[in-house]
Every structure is written in structure tokens, then in C-alpha cells.
Amino acid sequence: MNQIQRTVFIMLMVDLCGILYLQHLLADNFAIMGVVLYMVILSLAAGSLMAPRPSRLHRIVGLAILFIAVGDFFLVFLGTLPMFTKDDLFVKVFGMIGFICAYSTLIWLFTRGFAFGKPDLLMLLPVFVVISPVLYVLLPLIKGPMFYFAIFFTFIVSFMAWNGLCVIHRGFYTRKVAVRFAMAGFLMLLSDMGVAFVMFYPGMQTNVPWLENEIWITYVPAWTLVFINLLEERLAN
């Protein structure tokens, strides 16, 4: 990493440590915590708008970051306002749509140089290890249209994470860019499985510090890695 990338990474990791600490202090005050969390994501989005975009790939990376800011506007920020709660169907659906757009953008990036072989099959294993127990526990609890929406969302995030892992051996991106993309995609999968429990498992709709920590310990580094790739002068080989 160059000096700017190291500075960005350190700053965001310091922000993450602050978030983890505040979640214990403000466990019963979601409004303040939600604003703090959203400001971190909004800073990534603002940084992506100011970063140079010398290629089409850079522009697509920046677009993915903007989409997650939209998704978190609904899932994180709106829940801080008195007229909404994070359990409202409107908030959940539009938040998930924002993330679907972000992950679809990442899928486009991760499938450059697409090839399917034995290494790709092996990369399915860690994805299935993560999603299988979550689906086993949560699917019986999800009713109505949200059941189908949850299935679709799980497919999108799993397909994204799998292709992210496959980026390492497909050779389209430079090695360091590919490793960051792979780590980011898998961390996003871990984060979203935690979000799924918050959204659908009874008793976890209110703040559960250990679960919130799992979500943000994986989520912030994931998108920080994507942002650091945006700051690379060259992404592809």
C-alpha cells in the first residue's frame, strides 16, 4: 500500500475501534449509534466521489461504494429517525435493494476473466460452510414475501462472495488487488449473515452487542479494502 492507502486504512480501523467501544456504551441508544455508524459509511462514499477514477473499473468500484451508502441510509440511518424503526418492512426492503445493487456491481467486477474449473469448485466450500447453518436456522422463521426476497438476497451475496474468492486465481486483476477483493467479498458474506440474524431471529431485533460487533468487525474492513483498491492506479493486469 502507498502512503495514502495506509493512512486511509489506519483511520478507518481507528473508527472501527471507536464503533466497537461505543456499541457497549450506547447499547440502548440506537439513534446515536446509528448516526455514528452511518457517518463512517458516508465518509467512504464521499471519499469515493473525490478519488481519481482513471479507468472504467475504477468507476464501477466507486459505484459499488455509493450503493452501500444508499443501502445503509435505509438499514442504519432511517432507523435513527422517530418516524421509522429498523424493523419496518419499508426500511428492510429498500435497504436490501441498495445492497443488492452494490453486490451486483461487485459481481460485475469479480467476473472479469470468468472461467470455471476445479479451483472455482473448491471456492464454493467456504461459502457453503457459512450460509448453510444460517439458512437452516433462519428460513423456517421467515414468512410471506420476505421469504423469497431473503432467498434471492442470499443467492446474490453468496454468488458475489464466491466470485470474489475466485478472483485470486483467475488472473484478471493484479495480485494485491485480487487478494483485497477476495477478502472483502468473504467479509461481506460474514457480515450479512450477522445482519440476517438481526433482521429475522426473534430477540435479536434490539441491540445485541456481540452480534453488532461481528457485523461491523467484518463490514467496515470489507469496504475499506474495496476503497483501498479504488485508490490503486492500476487494477487489472
C-alpha positions as protocol buffer text, in pm:
chain_id: "A"
residue {
  index: 1
  type: MET
  ca { x: 0 y: 0 z: 0 }
}
residue {
  index: 2
  type: ASN
  ca { x: 113 y: 354 z: -67 }
}
residue {
  index: 3
  type: GLN
  ca { x: 111 y: 626 z: 200 }
}
residue {
  index: 4
  type: ILE
  ca { x: -242 y: 746 z: 120 }
}
residue {
  index: 5
  type: GLN
  ca { x: -382 y: 393 z: 131 }
}
residue {
  index: 6
  type: ARG
  ca { x: -209 y: 320 z: 463 }
}
residue {
  index: 7
  type: THR
  ca { x: -344 y: 644 z: 610 }
}
residue {
  index: 8
  type: VAL
  ca { x: -698 y: 564 z: 497 }
}
residue {
  index: 9
  type: PHE
  ca { x: -675 y: 211 z: 634 }
}
residue {
  index: 10
  type: ILE
  ca { x: -542 y: 324 z: 973 }
}
residue {
  index: 11
  type: MET
  ca { x: -806 y: 598 z: 1003 }
}
residue {
  index: 12
  type: LEU
  ca { x: -1091 y: 361 z: 927 }
}
residue {
  index: 13
  type: MET
  ca { x: -960 y: 94 z: 1162 }
}
residue {
  index: 14
  type: VAL
  ca { x: -941 y: 357 z: 1437 }
}
residue {
  index: 15
  type: ASP
  ca { x: -1301 y: 449 z: 1352 }
}
residue {
  index: 16
  type: LEU
  ca { x: -1394 y: 81 z: 1379 }
}
residue {
  index: 17
  type: CYS
  ca { x: -1236 y: 53 z: 1724 }
}
residue {
  index: 18
  type: GLY
  ca { x: -1436 y: 358 z: 1828 }
}
residue {
  index: 19
  type: ILE
  ca { x: -1756 y: 199 z: 1697 }
}
residue {
  index: 20
  type: LEU
  ca { x: -1694 y: -122 z: 1890 }
}
residue {
  index: 21
  type: TYR
  ca { x: -1635 y: 75 z: 2209 }
}
residue {
  index: 22
  type: LEU
  ca { x: -1939 y: 298 z: 2160 }
}
residue {
  index: 23
  type: GLN
  ca { x: -2164 y: -1 z: 2099 }
}
residue {
  index: 24
  type: HIS
  ca { x: -2107 y: -104 z: 2459 }
}
residue {
  index: 25
  type: LEU
  ca { x: -2158 y: 247 z: 2594 }
}
residue {
  index: 26
  type: LEU
  ca { x: -2464 y: 316 z: 2377 }
}
residue {
  index: 27
  type: ALA
  ca { x: -2615 y: -32 z: 2366 }
}
residue {
  index: 28
  type: ASP
  ca { x: -2960 y: 110 z: 2447 }
}
residue {
  index: 29
  type: ASN
  ca { x: -2935 y: 420 z: 2228 }
}
residue {
  index: 30
  type: PHE
  ca { x: -2968 y: 304 z: 1868 }
}
residue {
  index: 31
  type: ALA
  ca { x: -3037 y: 657 z: 1738 }
}
residue {
  index: 32
  type: ILE
  ca { x: -2695 y: 797 z: 1833 }
}
residue {
  index: 33
  type: MET
  ca { x: -2517 y: 474 z: 1741 }
}
residue {
  index: 34
  type: GLY
  ca { x: -2689 y: 464 z: 1402 }
}
residue {
  index: 35
  type: VAL
  ca { x: -2572 y: 816 z: 1319 }
}
residue {
  index: 36
  type: VAL
  ca { x: -2213 y: 728 z: 1417 }
}
residue {
  index: 37
  type: LEU
  ca { x: -2219 y: 413 z: 1206 }
}
residue {
  index: 38
  type: TYR
  ca { x: -2367 y: 585 z: 904 }
}
residue {
  index: 39
  type: MET
  ca { x: -2110 y: 868 z: 918 }
}
residue {
  index: 40
  type: VAL
  ca { x: -1833 y: 609 z: 873 }
}
residue {
  index: 41
  type: ILE
  ca { x: -2002 y: 467 z: 564 }
}
residue {
  index: 42
  type: LEU
  ca { x: -2085 y: 813 z: 434 }
}
residue {
  index: 43
  type: SER
  ca { x: -1717 y: 908 z: 467 }
}
residue {
  index: 44
  type: LEU
  ca { x: -1627 y: 614 z: 242 }
}
residue {
  index: 45
  type: ALA
  ca { x: -1886 y: 725 z: -12 }
}
residue {
  index: 46
  type: ALA
  ca { x: -1760 y: 1085 z: -3 }
}
residue {
  index: 47
  type: GLY
  ca { x: -1403 y: 963 z: -43 }
}
residue {
  index: 48
  type: SER
  ca { x: -1503 y: 753 z: -342 }
}
residue {
  index: 49
  type: LEU
  ca { x: -1651 y: 1061 z: -512 }
}
residue {
  index: 50
  type: MET
  ca { x: -1326 y: 1255 z: -462 }
}
residue {
  index: 51
  type: ALA
  ca { x: -1089 y: 972 z: -560 }
}
residue {
  index: 52
  type: PRO
  ca { x: -941 y: 969 z: -913 }
}
residue {
  index: 53
  type: ARG
  ca { x: -1109 y: 722 z: -1147 }
}
residue {
  index: 54
  type: PRO
  ca { x: -865 y: 661 z: -1432 }
}
residue {
  index: 55
  type: SER
  ca { x: -1049 y: 361 z: -1579 }
}
residue {
  index: 56
  type: ARG
  ca { x: -1394 y: 208 z: -1618 }
}
residue {
  index: 57
  type: LEU
  ca { x: -1306 y: -45 z: -1350 }
}
residue {
  index: 58
  type: HIS
  ca { x: -1235 y: 237 z: -1104 }
}
residue {
  index: 59
  type: ARG
  ca { x: -1570 y: 397 z: -1184 }
}
residue {
  index: 60
  type: ILE
  ca { x: -1753 y: 68 z: -1117 }
}
residue {
  index: 61
  type: VAL
  ca { x: -1571 y: 24 z: -783 }
}
residue {
  index: 62
  type: GLY
  ca { x: -1680 y: 376 z: -686 }
}
residue {
  index: 63
  type: LEU
  ca { x: -2037 y: 298 z: -787 }
}
residue {
  index: 64
  type: ALA
  ca { x: -2046 y: -8 z: -558 }
}
residue {
  index: 65
  type: ILE
  ca { x: -1940 y: 210 z: -263 }
}
residue {
  index: 66
  type: LEU
  ca { x: -2215 y: 462 z: -340 }
}
residue {
  index: 67
  type: PHE
  ca { x: -2474 y: 183 z: -348 }
}
residue {
  index: 68
  type: ILE
  ca { x: -2381 y: 65 z: 2 }
}
residue {
  index: 69
  type: ALA
  ca { x: -2425 y: 420 z: 128 }
}
residue {
  index: 70
  type: VAL
  ca { x: -2778 y: 407 z: -16 }
}
residue {
  index: 71
  type: GLY
  ca { x: -2844 y: 68 z: 144 }
}
residue {
  index: 72
  type: ASP
  ca { x: -2723 y: 186 z: 483 }
}
residue {
  index: 73
  type: PHE
  ca { x: -2930 y: 502 z: 453 }
}
residue {
  index: 74
  type: PHE
  ca { x: -3232 y: 275 z: 492 }
}
residue {
  index: 75
  type: LEU
  ca { x: -3094 y: -2 z: 715 }
}
residue {
  index: 76
  type: VAL
  ca { x: -2892 y: 217 z: 952 }
}
residue {
  index: 77
  type: PHE
  ca { x: -2976 y: 587 z: 925 }
}
residue {
  index: 78
  type: LEU
  ca { x: -3356 y: 584 z: 881 }
}
residue {
  index: 79
  type: GLY
  ca { x: -3391 y: 375 z: 1195 }
}
residue {
  index: 80
  type: THR
  ca { x: -3250 y: 668 z: 1391 }
}
residue {
  index: 81
  type: LEU
  ca { x: -3544 y: 891 z: 1295 }
}
residue {
  index: 82
  type: PRO
  ca { x: -3857 y: 895 z: 1515 }
}
residue {
  index: 83
  type: MET
  ca { x: -4097 y: 809 z: 1230 }
}
residue {
  index: 84
  type: PHE
  ca { x: -3912 y: 488 z: 1134 }
}
residue {
  index: 85
  type: THR
  ca { x: -3769 y: 180 z: 1303 }
}
residue {
  index: 86
  type: LYS
  ca { x: -3512 y: -60 z: 1166 }
}
residue {
  index: 87
  type: ASP
  ca { x: -3779 y: -334 z: 1177 }
}
residue {
  index: 88
  type: ASP
  ca { x: -4012 y: -157 z: 929 }
}
residue {
  index: 89
  type: LEU
  ca { x: -4067 y: -362 z: 612 }
}
residue {
  index: 90
  type: PHE
  ca { x: -4009 y: -48 z: 401 }
}
residue {
  index: 91
  type: VAL
  ca { x: -3669 y: 5 z: 566 }
}
residue {
  index: 92
  type: LYS
  ca { x: -3565 y: -360 z: 527 }
}
residue {
  index: 93
  type: VAL
  ca { x: -3671 y: -396 z: 163 }
}
residue {
  index: 94
  type: PHE
  ca { x: -3519 y: -74 z: 31 }
}
residue {
  index: 95
  type: GLY
  ca { x: -3204 y: -130 z: 235 }
}
residue {
  index: 96
  type: MET
  ca { x: -3167 y: -477 z: 89 }
}
residue {
  index: 97
  type: ILE
  ca { x: -3226 y: -338 z: -262 }
}
residue {
  index: 98
  type: GLY
  ca { x: -2938 y: -94 z: -209 }
}
residue {
  index: 99
  type: PHE
  ca { x: -2710 y: -379 z: -110 }
}
residue {
  index: 100
  type: ILE
  ca { x: -2828 y: -596 z: -398 }
}
residue {
  index: 101
  type: CYS
  ca { x: -2725 y: -314 z: -633 }
}
residue {
  index: 102
  type: ALA
  ca { x: -2386 y: -291 z: -459 }
}
residue {
  index: 103
  type: TYR
  ca { x: -2329 y: -666 z: -476 }
}
residue {
  index: 104
  type: SER
  ca { x: -2445 y: -685 z: -837 }
}
residue {
  index: 105
  type: THR
  ca { x: -2185 y: -420 z: -917 }
}
residue {
  index: 106
  type: LEU
  ca { x: -1919 y: -623 z: -736 }
}
residue {
  index: 107
  type: ILE
  ca { x: -2030 y: -935 z: -923 }
}
residue {
  index: 108
  type: TRP
  ca { x: -1963 y: -750 z: -1249 }
}
residue {
  index: 109
  type: LEU
  ca { x: -1616 y: -664 z: -1122 }
}
residue {
  index: 110
  type: PHE
  ca { x: -1543 y: -1011 z: -985 }
}
residue {
  index: 111
  type: THR
  ca { x: -1649 y: -1196 z: -1301 }
}
residue {
  index: 112
  type: ARG
  ca { x: -1397 y: -1021 z: -1527 }
}
residue {
  index: 113
  type: GLY
  ca { x: -1187 y: -1300 z: -1675 }
}
residue {
  index: 114
  type: PHE
  ca { x: -1452 y: -1554 z: -1568 }
}
residue {
  index: 115
  type: ALA
  ca { x: -1352 y: -1919 z: -1600 }
}
residue {
  index: 116
  type: PHE
  ca { x: -1495 y: -2228 z: -1436 }
}
residue {
  index: 117
  type: GLY
  ca { x: -1277 y: -2515 z: -1324 }
}
residue {
  index: 118
  type: LYS
  ca { x: -1169 y: -2719 z: -1023 }
}
residue {
  index: 119
  type: PRO
  ca { x: -1032 y: -2417 z: -828 }
}
residue {
  index: 120
  type: ASP
  ca { x: -1370 y: -2247 z: -865 }
}
residue {
  index: 121
  type: LEU
  ca { x: -1549 y: -2554 z: -727 }
}
residue {
  index: 122
  type: LEU
  ca { x: -1317 y: -2556 z: -425 }
}
residue {
  index: 123
  type: MET
  ca { x: -1400 y: -2192 z: -357 }
}
residue {
  index: 124
  type: LEU
  ca { x: -1766 y: -2289 z: -316 }
}
residue {
  index: 125
  type: LEU
  ca { x: -1683 y: -2479 z: 2 }
}
residue {
  index: 126
  type: PRO
  ca { x: -1617 y: -2184 z: 239 }
}
residue {
  index: 127
  type: VAL
  ca { x: -1929 y: -2010 z: 107 }
}
residue {
  index: 128
  type: PHE
  ca { x: -2149 y: -2312 z: 178 }
}
residue {
  index: 129
  type: VAL
  ca { x: -1990 y: -2358 z: 522 }
}
residue {
  index: 130
  type: VAL
  ca { x: -2103 y: -2005 z: 611 }
}
residue {
  index: 131
  type: ILE
  ca { x: -2452 y: -1991 z: 458 }
}
residue {
  index: 132
  type: SER
  ca { x: -2578 y: -2345 z: 524 }
}
residue {
  index: 133
  type: PRO
  ca { x: -2624 y: -2322 z: 905 }
}
residue {
  index: 134
  type: VAL
  ca { x: -2768 y: -1971 z: 873 }
}
residue {
  index: 135
  type: LEU
  ca { x: -3030 y: -2083 z: 621 }
}
residue {
  index: 136
  type: TYR
  ca { x: -3109 y: -2388 z: 833 }
}
residue {
  index: 137
  type: VAL
  ca { x: -3184 y: -2171 z: 1135 }
}
residue {
  index: 138
  type: LEU
  ca { x: -3349 y: -1870 z: 974 }
}
residue {
  index: 139
  type: LEU
  ca { x: -3555 y: -1990 z: 678 }
}
residue {
  index: 140
  type: PRO
  ca { x: -3825 y: -2155 z: 895 }
}
residue {
  index: 141
  type: LEU
  ca { x: -3867 y: -1820 z: 1074 }
}
residue {
  index: 142
  type: ILE
  ca { x: -3921 y: -1606 z: 762 }
}
residue {
  index: 143
  type: LYS
  ca { x: -4277 y: -1581 z: 634 }
}
residue {
  index: 144
  type: GLY
  ca { x: -4455 y: -1427 z: 336 }
}
residue {
  index: 145
  type: PRO
  ca { x: -4286 y: -1238 z: 51 }
}
residue {
  index: 146
  type: MET
  ca { x: -3977 y: -1175 z: 264 }
}
residue {
  index: 147
  type: PHE
  ca { x: -3900 y: -1549 z: 243 }
}
residue {
  index: 148
  type: TYR
  ca { x: -3845 y: -1527 z: -134 }
}
residue {
  index: 149
  type: PHE
  ca { x: -3666 y: -1195 z: -106 }
}
residue {
  index: 150
  type: ALA
  ca { x: -3432 y: -1343 z: 156 }
}
residue {
  index: 151
  type: ILE
  ca { x: -3358 y: -1642 z: -71 }
}
residue {
  index: 152
  type: PHE
  ca { x: -3279 y: -1410 z: -360 }
}
residue {
  index: 153
  type: PHE
  ca { x: -3059 y: -1187 z: -145 }
}
residue {
  index: 154
  type: THR
  ca { x: -2870 y: -1489 z: -9 }
}
residue {
  index: 155
  type: PHE
  ca { x: -2804 y: -1608 z: -363 }
}
residue {
  index: 156
  type: ILE
  ca { x: -2672 y: -1265 z: -467 }
}
residue {
  index: 157
  type: VAL
  ca { x: -2438 y: -1222 z: -170 }
}
residue {
  index: 158
  type: SER
  ca { x: -2317 y: -1584 z: -193 }
}
residue {
  index: 159
  type: PHE
  ca { x: -2253 y: -1557 z: -567 }
}
residue {
  index: 160
  type: MET
  ca { x: -2065 y: -1232 z: -507 }
}
residue {
  index: 161
  type: ALA
  ca { x: -1851 y: -1382 z: -228 }
}
residue {
  index: 162
  type: TRP
  ca { x: -1773 y: -1694 z: -433 }
}
residue {
  index: 163
  type: ASN
  ca { x: -1662 y: -1493 z: -735 }
}
residue {
  index: 164
  type: GLY
  ca { x: -1462 y: -1268 z: -505 }
}
residue {
  index: 165
  type: LEU
  ca { x: -1265 y: -1571 z: -381 }
}
residue {
  index: 166
  type: CYS
  ca { x: -1221 y: -1692 z: -739 }
}
residue {
  index: 167
  type: VAL
  ca { x: -1069 y: -1359 z: -843 }
}
residue {
  index: 168
  type: ILE
  ca { x: -740 y: -1471 z: -685 }
}
residue {
  index: 169
  type: HIS
  ca { x: -674 y: -1749 z: -936 }
}
residue {
  index: 170
  type: ARG
  ca { x: -848 y: -1606 z: -1244 }
}
residue {
  index: 171
  type: GLY
  ca { x: -562 y: -1365 z: -1308 }
}
residue {
  index: 172
  type: PHE
  ca { x: -756 y: -1064 z: -1438 }
}
residue {
  index: 173
  type: TYR
  ca { x: -655 y: -829 z: -1155 }
}
residue {
  index: 174
  type: THR
  ca { x: -311 y: -763 z: -1013 }
}
residue {
  index: 175
  type: ARG
  ca { x: -227 y: -991 z: -722 }
}
residue {
  index: 176
  type: LYS
  ca { x: -271 y: -735 z: -443 }
}
residue {
  index: 177
  type: VAL
  ca { x: -598 y: -607 z: -589 }
}
residue {
  index: 178
  type: ALA
  ca { x: -730 y: -963 z: -627 }
}
residue {
  index: 179
  type: VAL
  ca { x: -642 y: -1054 z: -267 }
}
residue {
  index: 180
  type: ARG
  ca { x: -818 y: -744 z: -135 }
}
residue {
  index: 181
  type: PHE
  ca { x: -1128 y: -817 z: -343 }
}
residue {
  index: 182
  type: ALA
  ca { x: -1134 y: -1178 z: -221 }
}
residue {
  index: 183
  type: MET
  ca { x: -1101 y: -1077 z: 143 }
}
residue {
  index: 184
  type: ALA
  ca { x: -1364 y: -806 z: 102 }
}
residue {
  index: 185
  type: GLY
  ca { x: -1620 y: -1034 z: -61 }
}
residue {
  index: 186
  type: PHE
  ca { x: -1589 y: -1302 z: 206 }
}
residue {
  index: 187
  type: LEU
  ca { x: -1602 y: -1049 z: 491 }
}
residue {
  index: 188
  type: MET
  ca { x: -1921 y: -906 z: 340 }
}
residue {
  index: 189
  type: LEU
  ca { x: -2074 y: -1253 z: 341 }
}
residue {
  index: 190
  type: LEU
  ca { x: -1988 y: -1297 z: 710 }
}
residue {
  index: 191
  type: SER
  ca { x: -2129 y: -953 z: 791 }
}
residue {
  index: 192
  type: ASP
  ca { x: -2455 y: -1015 z: 607 }
}
residue {
  index: 193
  type: MET
  ca { x: -2512 y: -1344 z: 784 }
}
residue {
  index: 194
  type: GLY
  ca { x: -2497 y: -1146 z: 1109 }
}
residue {
  index: 195
  type: VAL
  ca { x: -2739 y: -890 z: 967 }
}
residue {
  index: 196
  type: ALA
  ca { x: -2975 y: -1174 z: 875 }
}
residue {
  index: 197
  type: PHE
  ca { x: -2995 y: -1277 z: 1242 }
}
residue {
  index: 198
  type: VAL
  ca { x: -3065 y: -918 z: 1344 }
}
residue {
  index: 199
  type: MET
  ca { x: -3346 y: -894 z: 1088 }
}
residue {
  index: 200
  type: PHE
  ca { x: -3513 y: -1231 z: 1130 }
}
residue {
  index: 201
  type: TYR
  ca { x: -3418 y: -1412 z: 1452 }
}
residue {
  index: 202
  type: PRO
  ca { x: -3655 y: -1344 z: 1744 }
}
residue {
  index: 203
  type: GLY
  ca { x: -3497 y: -1148 z: 2026 }
}
residue {
  index: 204
  type: MET
  ca { x: -3213 y: -1007 z: 1817 }
}
residue {
  index: 205
  type: GLN
  ca { x: -3403 y: -710 z: 1674 }
}
residue {
  index: 206
  type: THR
  ca { x: -3285 y: -498 z: 1967 }
}
residue {
  index: 207
  type: ASN
  ca { x: -2915 y: -422 z: 2015 }
}
residue {
  index: 208
  type: VAL
  ca { x: -2714 y: -737 z: 2083 }
}
residue {
  index: 209
  type: PRO
  ca { x: -2357 y: -610 z: 2134 }
}
residue {
  index: 210
  type: TRP
  ca { x: -2167 y: -927 z: 2037 }
}
residue {
  index: 211
  type: LEU
  ca { x: -2368 y: -963 z: 1715 }
}
residue {
  index: 212
  type: GLU
  ca { x: -2337 y: -595 z: 1629 }
}
residue {
  index: 213
  type: ASN
  ca { x: -1962 y: -628 z: 1683 }
}
residue {
  index: 214
  type: GLU
  ca { x: -1943 y: -927 z: 1446 }
}
residue {
  index: 215
  type: ILE
  ca { x: -2128 y: -731 z: 1180 }
}
residue {
  index: 216
  type: TRP
  ca { x: -1910 y: -422 z: 1197 }
}
residue {
  index: 217
  type: ILE
  ca { x: -1578 y: -604 z: 1252 }
}
residue {
  index: 218
  type: THR
  ca { x: -1635 y: -767 z: 913 }
}
residue {
  index: 219
  type: TYR
  ca { x: -1830 y: -492 z: 734 }
}
residue {
  index: 220
  type: VAL
  ca { x: -1603 y: -188 z: 780 }
}
residue {
  index: 221
  type: PRO
  ca { x: -1277 y: -369 z: 686 }
}
residue {
  index: 222
  type: ALA
  ca { x: -1452 y: -523 z: 382 }
}
residue {
  index: 223
  type: TRP
  ca { x: -1549 y: -191 z: 231 }
}
residue {
  index: 224
  type: THR
  ca { x: -1222 y: -33 z: 340 }
}
residue {
  index: 225
  type: LEU
  ca { x: -1042 y: -293 z: 128 }
}
residue {
  index: 226
  type: VAL
  ca { x: -1267 y: -208 z: -168 }
}
residue {
  index: 227
  type: PHE
  ca { x: -1195 y: 163 z: -117 }
}
residue {
  index: 228
  type: ILE
  ca { x: -819 y: 97 z: -99 }
}
residue {
  index: 229
  type: ASN
  ca { x: -847 y: -81 z: -436 }
}
residue {
  index: 230
  type: LEU
  ca { x: -1021 y: 228 z: -571 }
}
residue {
  index: 231
  type: LEU
  ca { x: -705 y: 423 z: -480 }
}
residue {
  index: 232
  type: GLU
  ca { x: -484 y: 190 z: -688 }
}
residue {
  index: 233
  type: GLU
  ca { x: -354 y: 343 z: -1010 }
}
residue {
  index: 234
  type: ARG
  ca { x: -391 y: 10 z: -1191 }
}
residue {
  index: 235
  type: LEU
  ca { x: -642 y: -262 z: -1110 }
}
residue {
  index: 236
  type: ALA
  ca { x: -610 y: -512 z: -1394 }
}
residue {
  index: 237
  type: ASN
  ca { x: -305 y: -697 z: -1526 }
}
